[in-house]
Amino acid sequence: MYPFFLMRLIIIVVTILLLTGSILVVMKYYYSLRKQPPLAPVTGEEKKVILPLRLQAYERIVLYLERINPNSLLQRVSKPEMNPVQLQSALIRAIREEFEYNLSQQLYISARSWELVKNAKEETIKLIYTAAGKVSQDASSQELVKNIFDQMMTNEKMPADFAIEEIKKELQKIF
């Protein structure tokens, strides 16, 4: 009976020590995080630098959204000698290249606005894929253009237009 009691006592003591050690490690980590100084508030001088950068970012994002609107995108990219597959590929490549060019702008706009931009990009690409799915590969590129415009007509509002509206509202809150 005595060895059984001693064994249980040792197990209990080791368990308590392990739990206490774990709690101490977690508390040390938690308090080390709390000791880090908070970010300094933006001063008036810093605002003079940041505000123009933010405005420029909003301008570039709105320009991007206008450029990926199928109307302007088709005018820039579409060529009569293209077949539907080439046109689809060129349209999607243009959208993605423009997006990559503007990736750094997410630093200056809100997370919500950036999500709207990404959503507009994806929805526009989806619209192109949907329209291309209705065109045979031996058709002319004009058939794809027609289908894209038909897709646009079925949508109440283009995703890029919605994003632009929301970004304008966000900018109005800044001023």
C-alpha positions as CSV (number, residue, x, y, z in Angstrom):
1,M,0.0,0.0,0.0
2,Y,2.8,2.4,0.8
3,P,4.5,2.2,-2.6
4,F,1.2,2.7,-4.4
5,F,0.6,5.8,-2.3
6,L,4.1,7.1,-3.0
7,M,3.7,6.5,-6.7
8,R,0.4,8.4,-6.9
9,L,1.9,11.3,-4.9
10,I,4.8,11.5,-7.3
11,I,2.5,11.5,-10.3
12,I,0.4,14.3,-8.7
13,V,3.4,16.4,-7.9
14,V,4.9,16.0,-11.4
15,T,1.6,16.9,-12.9
16,I,1.3,20.0,-10.8
17,L,4.9,21.0,-11.7
18,L,4.2,20.6,-15.4
19,L,1.0,22.6,-15.2
20,T,2.7,25.3,-13.2
21,G,5.6,25.5,-15.6
22,S,3.3,25.7,-18.6
23,I,1.3,28.5,-17.0
24,L,4.5,30.4,-16.2
25,V,5.7,30.1,-19.8
26,V,2.4,31.3,-21.2
27,M,2.3,34.2,-18.7
28,K,5.9,35.2,-19.6
29,Y,5.0,35.2,-23.3
30,Y,1.8,37.2,-22.7
31,Y,3.6,39.9,-20.6
32,S,6.5,40.1,-23.0
33,L,3.9,41.0,-25.7
34,R,2.3,43.6,-23.5
35,K,5.6,45.3,-22.8
36,Q,6.1,46.2,-26.5
37,P,5.4,49.8,-27.0
38,P,2.2,50.7,-28.9
39,L,2.5,52.3,-32.3
40,A,3.1,56.0,-32.0
41,P,0.1,58.1,-33.1
42,V,0.5,59.9,-36.4
43,T,1.6,63.5,-35.8
44,G,0.5,66.5,-37.9
45,E,3.8,66.5,-39.8
46,E,3.4,62.8,-40.7
47,K,-0.2,63.3,-41.8
48,K,1.1,65.8,-44.4
49,V,3.1,63.0,-45.9
50,I,0.7,60.2,-45.5
51,L,-2.5,61.9,-46.7
52,P,-1.2,62.6,-50.2
53,L,0.1,59.0,-50.5
54,R,-3.4,57.7,-49.5
55,L,-5.1,60.0,-52.0
56,Q,-2.8,58.9,-54.7
57,A,-3.5,55.2,-53.8
58,Y,-7.2,55.8,-54.0
59,E,-6.7,57.5,-57.4
60,R,-4.7,54.6,-58.7
61,I,-7.2,52.0,-57.4
62,V,-10.1,53.9,-59.0
63,L,-8.1,54.1,-62.3
64,Y,-7.5,50.3,-62.0
65,L,-11.1,49.6,-61.5
66,E,-12.0,51.8,-64.5
67,R,-9.4,50.0,-66.6
68,I,-10.8,46.5,-65.8
69,N,-14.3,47.5,-66.6
70,P,-15.1,45.3,-69.6
71,N,-16.1,48.4,-71.7
72,S,-12.6,50.0,-71.5
73,L,-10.8,46.7,-71.3
74,L,-12.3,45.5,-74.6
75,Q,-11.5,48.8,-76.3
76,R,-7.8,48.5,-75.3
77,V,-7.2,44.8,-75.8
78,S,-9.5,43.5,-78.5
79,K,-8.1,43.2,-82.0
80,P,-10.2,41.9,-85.0
81,E,-7.6,39.2,-85.9
82,M,-7.9,37.5,-82.5
83,N,-9.8,34.4,-81.9
84,P,-12.0,34.0,-78.8
85,V,-9.3,32.1,-76.9
86,Q,-6.7,34.7,-77.6
87,L,-9.0,37.5,-76.6
88,Q,-10.0,35.8,-73.4
89,S,-6.4,35.2,-72.5
90,A,-5.4,38.8,-73.4
91,L,-8.3,40.2,-71.3
92,I,-7.4,38.1,-68.2
93,R,-3.7,38.8,-68.6
94,A,-4.4,42.6,-68.7
95,I,-6.6,42.4,-65.6
96,R,-3.9,40.4,-63.6
97,E,-1.0,42.6,-64.8
98,E,-2.8,45.8,-63.8
99,F,-3.6,44.2,-60.4
100,E,0.0,43.2,-59.8
101,Y,1.1,46.7,-60.8
102,N,-1.2,48.2,-58.1
103,L,-0.6,45.7,-55.3
104,S,1.3,48.1,-53.2
105,Q,-1.7,50.4,-53.0
106,Q,-3.3,48.1,-50.4
107,L,-0.9,49.7,-47.8
108,Y,-2.7,53.0,-48.1
109,I,-6.4,52.0,-48.4
110,S,-8.7,50.2,-46.0
111,A,-8.9,46.5,-45.8
112,R,-12.5,46.7,-46.9
113,S,-11.7,48.7,-50.0
114,W,-8.9,46.3,-50.9
115,E,-11.3,43.4,-50.5
116,L,-13.7,45.2,-52.9
117,V,-10.9,45.7,-55.4
118,K,-9.9,42.0,-55.2
119,N,-13.6,41.0,-55.6
120,A,-14.1,43.3,-58.6
121,K,-11.0,41.7,-60.2
122,E,-12.3,38.1,-59.6
123,E,-15.8,38.9,-60.7
124,T,-14.7,40.5,-63.9
125,I,-12.5,37.5,-64.7
126,K,-15.4,35.2,-63.9
127,L,-17.6,37.3,-66.2
128,I,-15.1,36.8,-69.0
129,Y,-14.8,33.0,-68.4
130,T,-18.6,32.7,-68.3
131,A,-19.0,34.6,-71.6
132,A,-16.2,32.6,-73.2
133,G,-17.8,29.4,-72.2
134,K,-20.7,30.2,-74.4
135,V,-18.6,30.8,-77.5
136,S,-17.2,28.1,-79.7
137,Q,-13.5,28.2,-80.4
138,D,-13.9,28.6,-84.1
139,A,-16.1,31.7,-83.7
140,S,-14.8,35.2,-84.2
141,S,-13.6,37.3,-81.3
142,Q,-16.6,39.6,-81.9
143,E,-18.8,36.8,-80.7
144,L,-17.0,36.8,-77.4
145,V,-17.2,40.6,-77.2
146,K,-21.0,40.3,-77.8
147,N,-21.3,37.6,-75.1
148,I,-19.3,39.8,-72.6
149,F,-21.7,42.7,-73.3
150,D,-24.7,40.4,-72.9
151,Q,-23.3,39.2,-69.5
152,M,-22.8,42.8,-68.5
153,M,-26.5,43.5,-69.3
154,T,-27.7,40.8,-67.1
155,N,-25.7,42.2,-64.1
156,E,-27.4,45.1,-62.3
157,K,-24.1,46.8,-61.6
158,M,-20.5,45.8,-62.5
159,P,-18.3,44.8,-59.5
160,A,-15.8,47.5,-60.4
161,D,-18.6,50.1,-60.3
162,F,-19.7,48.9,-56.9
163,A,-16.1,49.1,-55.6
164,I,-15.7,52.6,-57.0
165,E,-18.9,53.8,-55.2
166,E,-17.7,52.3,-51.9
167,I,-14.2,53.8,-52.3
168,K,-15.8,57.2,-52.9
169,K,-17.9,56.9,-49.8
170,E,-14.8,56.0,-47.8
171,L,-12.9,59.0,-49.2
172,Q,-15.8,61.3,-48.2
173,K,-15.3,60.0,-44.6
174,I,-11.7,61.1,-44.6
175,F,-12.6,64.7,-45.5
